[in-house]
Structure formats: structure tokens, C-alpha cells
Amino acid sequence: MSGACGVGSSNSLSTRRSVLRGAAVLCVALVLGEFMISSLLNYNTLQVAVDQVGQRDAPVSVAVSLAALAFGFVLLFVVTTLGFRRRRAVLEDMQVEGGPTS
């Protein structure tokens, strides 16, 4: 029994490493893509705009940063809540129809 646990944990560790590598590649691709598009279009990103505001007025820069953070948090919360509600409704419909419960 302990041998099976050892194999499972090794597989789990390699899976986690693979997932972390994939996440790192996606993050780098997202950052480089955003930089490339903004450079090609000669467009300032939010980070650059906040830095420019911070050079003129630091408290406003902090307020804009916190507002952007709060907006992102609220947006993620709303999307997650809607996703859970939709999934719950689909599962309830499947149970009413006699479909699989998992």
C-alpha cells in the first residue's frame, strides 16, 4: 500500500511541475504580448499611465492602483459567482432528467 502512495505522490509532483511550467510560460507570453502590441500601437499600458501619474501626484497614483486592484477583484468575483450558478443549474437539470450526478 505504501508503494502505491509513493508512485502517486511522484506522479503528482511531476504533474505540479508541469502545471507550474505551463503557467509560467503563459504569464511570460501574456506580458510579452501586451508589451509588443502596446509598442506597435504606440499605446501606454495601465502600468505606464499609473507611473506617469505617480511622477506628478503620488497619492493619486496610489488611489488609481487600488481602484484597479479593487475593480479586478470585483470582476473576478462576479465571473466566478456566475460560473458557479450556471454549473449548479446545469447539475440540477441533469439530476431532474436522471443523468449522471458527478
C-alpha positions as CSV (number, residue, x, y, z in Angstrom):
1,M,0.0,0.0,0.0
2,S,2.8,2.4,0.8
3,G,4.4,1.7,-2.6
4,A,1.2,2.9,-4.3
5,C,1.2,6.1,-2.3
6,G,4.8,6.7,-3.3
7,V,4.0,6.3,-7.0
8,G,1.0,8.6,-6.7
9,S,2.9,11.3,-5.0
10,S,5.8,11.2,-7.5
11,N,3.2,11.4,-10.3
12,S,1.5,14.3,-8.5
13,L,4.8,16.1,-8.1
14,S,5.7,15.8,-11.8
15,T,2.2,17.0,-12.7
16,R,2.5,20.0,-10.5
17,R,5.9,20.9,-12.0
18,S,4.3,20.6,-15.5
19,V,1.4,22.8,-14.5
20,L,3.8,25.4,-13.0
21,R,5.9,25.4,-16.1
22,G,2.9,25.9,-18.2
23,A,1.6,28.7,-16.0
24,A,5.0,30.4,-16.2
25,V,5.1,30.2,-20.0
26,L,1.6,31.6,-20.2
27,C,2.5,34.5,-17.9
28,V,5.6,35.4,-19.9
29,A,3.7,35.1,-23.2
30,L,1.0,37.4,-21.8
31,V,3.4,40.0,-20.6
32,L,5.5,39.9,-23.8
33,G,2.3,40.0,-26.0
34,E,1.0,43.0,-24.1
35,F,4.3,44.8,-24.5
36,M,4.6,44.0,-28.2
37,I,1.0,45.1,-29.0
38,S,1.4,48.3,-27.0
39,S,4.8,49.1,-28.6
40,L,3.4,48.5,-32.1
41,L,0.4,50.7,-31.5
42,N,2.3,53.3,-29.6
43,Y,-0.1,52.9,-26.7
44,N,0.6,53.3,-23.0
45,T,-0.5,50.4,-20.8
46,L,-2.2,50.9,-17.4
47,Q,1.2,50.4,-15.6
48,V,2.8,53.1,-17.6
49,A,-0.1,55.5,-17.1
50,V,0.0,54.9,-13.3
51,D,3.7,55.6,-13.3
52,Q,3.3,58.8,-15.2
53,V,0.5,59.9,-12.8
54,G,2.8,58.9,-9.9
55,Q,5.5,61.2,-11.1
56,R,3.1,64.2,-10.9
57,D,1.0,63.2,-7.9
58,A,1.8,60.2,-5.8
59,P,-1.4,59.9,-3.7
60,V,-3.5,59.9,-7.0
61,S,-1.3,57.1,-8.3
62,V,-1.9,55.0,-5.2
63,A,-5.6,55.6,-5.5
64,V,-5.7,54.6,-9.2
65,S,-3.7,51.5,-8.4
66,L,-6.0,50.5,-5.6
67,A,-9.1,51.2,-7.7
68,A,-7.7,49.0,-10.5
69,L,-7.0,46.3,-8.0
70,A,-10.5,46.5,-6.5
71,F,-12.0,46.5,-10.0
72,G,-10.1,43.4,-10.9
73,F,-11.2,41.7,-7.6
74,V,-14.8,42.5,-8.1
75,L,-14.7,41.4,-11.8
76,L,-13.2,38.1,-10.9
77,F,-15.7,37.6,-8.0
78,V,-18.6,38.3,-10.4
79,V,-17.4,35.9,-13.1
80,T,-16.7,33.2,-10.5
81,T,-20.1,33.6,-8.9
82,L,-21.9,33.5,-12.3
83,G,-19.9,30.4,-13.3
84,F,-20.9,28.5,-10.1
85,R,-24.5,29.5,-10.5
86,R,-24.5,28.2,-14.1
87,R,-22.8,25.0,-13.1
88,R,-25.2,24.4,-10.3
89,A,-28.2,25.0,-12.6
90,V,-26.8,22.5,-15.2
91,L,-26.2,19.9,-12.5
92,E,-29.7,20.4,-11.2
93,D,-31.1,20.0,-14.7
94,M,-29.1,16.8,-15.1
95,Q,-30.4,15.4,-11.9
96,V,-34.0,16.2,-12.8
97,E,-33.5,14.4,-16.2
98,G,-31.9,11.4,-14.4
99,G,-28.4,12.0,-15.9
100,P,-25.1,11.5,-14.2
101,T,-24.7,13.2,-10.8
102,S,-20.9,13.9,-11.0
